[in-house]
Amino acid sequence: MRSITKPVLSDADIARLIRQCLGEHAVVAGHEEFTDGYFNAAHAVRLEDGREVVLKVAPDKGLTMLTYEVDLMHTEIEFFERAAAAGVPLPKMWHADAEGGVMVMDRLRGVSFEQAKQTMAAEQVLAVRHELGRIAAAVTAVTGERFGYPRRDGRTRSASWRESFLCFVDDILADATATDRPLPRPADEIRELVVCHAPLLDAVTVPALVHFDLWDGNVFVLPDGDGWRVEAVIDGERAFYGDPVAELVSLISWVPDDQVAATVDGFLGRALTTAEQTRLTLYQIYLWLILVAETAVRGYPEKENGELLAFAGGRLAADLDTLAAA
């Protein structure tokens, strides 16, 4: 979808960036833009030597963005390096420059799970859900020194998950109220509800790497015998160090109920406890607040912007009701 955060790149821009990243011998034979993403610009690039890569470029500096979105290219690079070292399936990264806001990685051979599942048998979908749960568990097995977003200015970093997460919530509520986003409850009331349940966060004592955007469009799959397998996951720019349970937000929020159990089993090997379910509700509320706040700064087309606001606002209202009743 078109967003004002995506830089518009000409043929000359792409040729120049590829040379800068891969060397003067790297000559572009063709390219096409991926349109599925919502933040960075991403182009599939074919080189004259036969290689196929993806060029990813961060938003132009100076654009109005959400508070947590500062330094996301640095976050993605850290995610790729640390998760790949732990054996998480990712495309090979050929060049990464956080300051310049550019990455080059291999183009994957498969298709997104979002696309593939339309023609997959039910049992094949469940198998991929279970495998994806296991991959997510491998991500969250990677640990950091401090909680929070790994941005270079240190904002949200702390020794306490409760402290870091409340900073997440304060930042996104400030973004939403500064742009007059419609919220189902006053911002102060939303924060009070979160704070009321925040002691549950103290059970989280080890900062785990969390991708936080493992929806089906960020998962690529390949045919494998009579079934399918996960080729790689992508787009780690929204990663942070926090509660492993937070990874379930993007894994199950858009998944039919009959598929959720397969994902959770792959991820945890058991059902969620009552306390974990309440923590998951807190993290869902954070995601819905992000989506609501995005509608003020992305410049999405009017129809799609309205649909996103209605969807996220509805889910936010429902989860706030759940939290209030917990």
RANOR-V417706 format. One line per field, one symbol per residue. ss: DSSP state (A for helix, B for strand, O for the rest). psi: psi as a letter, one per 40 degrees, with the letter a starting at -180 (. if undefined). burial: b if it has 9 or more other ideal C-beta (glycine too) atoms within 8 Angstrom, else e. Layout:
ss->???
psi->???
burial->???
//
This chain:
ss->OOOOOOOOOOAAAAAAAAAAAAOOOOOBBBBBBOOOOOOOBBBBBBBOOOOBBBBBBOOOOOOOOOAAAOOAAAAAAAAAAAAAAOOOOBOOBBBBBOOOOBBBBBOOOOBBAAAAOOOOOAAAAAAAAAAAAAAAAAAAOOBOOOBBOOOOOOOOOBOOAAAAAAAAAAAAAAAAAAOOOOOOOOAAAAAAAAAAAAAAAAAOOOOBBBOOOOOAAABBBBBBOOBBBBBBBOOOOOOBBBOAAAAAAAAAOOOOAAAAAAAAAAAAOOOOOAAAAAAAAAAAAAAAAAAAAAOOOOOOOAAAAAAAAAAAAAAAAAAAAAAAAO
psi->ihieehihhidddddddddddeidehhhdiiihhediecihhhhhhideeihihhhhiiiieihiideehfddddddddddddddeehhiihhdihgddefiihiihidaiiddddedeiiddddddddddddddddddeehiidiiahfieeehehiehddddddddddddddddddefhhieiiddddddddddedddeeehehhihhdeffideehhiiigbeaiihdiiigfeeiihahddddedddedehideedddddddddeiiiidddddddddddddddddddddeeedfiiddddddddddddddddddddddde.
burial->eebebbeebeeeebbebbbebbeeebebeebebbeebebbbbbbbbbeeeebbbbbbbbeeeeebbbbebbbbbbbbbbbbbbbebebebbebbbbbbeebbbbbbbbebebbbebbeebeeebbbbbbbbbbbbbbbbbebebebbbbbbeeebbbbeebbbbbbbbbbbbbbbbbebebebebebeebbebbeebbebbbebeebbbbbbbbbbebbbbbeeeebbbbbbbbbbbbbbbbbebbbbbbbbbebeeebbebbbbbbbeeebeeebbbbbbbbbbbbbbbbbbbbbbbebeeebbeebbebbbebbbebbebbeee
//
